Amino acid sequence: MDSLKALDPERPIREADIVTLHADIARRLLAEANGQGMVMKTHQQLAQDLGSVREVISRYLREWERMGWVRSFRGTIELIDRPALTSYGGGEA
């Protein structure tokens, strides 16, 4: 997703953008996780990396936490179910 387009207040949000953001979050978490499955970033940092806002990232991560895919701590996101995130991100587990 082009971050400049994502931040343009005149550009309407499309459903495809939202679906892409879900996959982008999953792929980013998988790419940045260390050997223990920990991503050392805040929701704000992740949002900036993806051209989004913290509130949106936090909403998705809360849902994934309820599903048992991740666990969020202050400044850290733990990946619990890598195969689910991989599948969601468009890859293969």
C-alpha positions, 0 to 999 in steps of 0.5 A: 500500500502506498503510504502517501495514498493511505494518508490522503484525506481526500482519497476514499477508503476501499474495501480492498485497502482494508483487506490488504492492510490485514495481510500487510500487518500479518506479513510485517509481524512474521517478517519482524519476529525474532526467533522467539516469535517476538516483535519489538515494536509498539502499535504506533511504530507498526502503524507508521511502518504500514502507513496506517494509524495506531487505532486501526492496528490496535483493533486488528491486533485485539481481534487476533489476540481474541483468536489466539494468534498474537499476544500484545504487551507494552512495546512487544507483540508475541506471535502465538499462531504463526501458521494462522498469520502466514495463511492470513498474510497470503503465504503458506504455513 
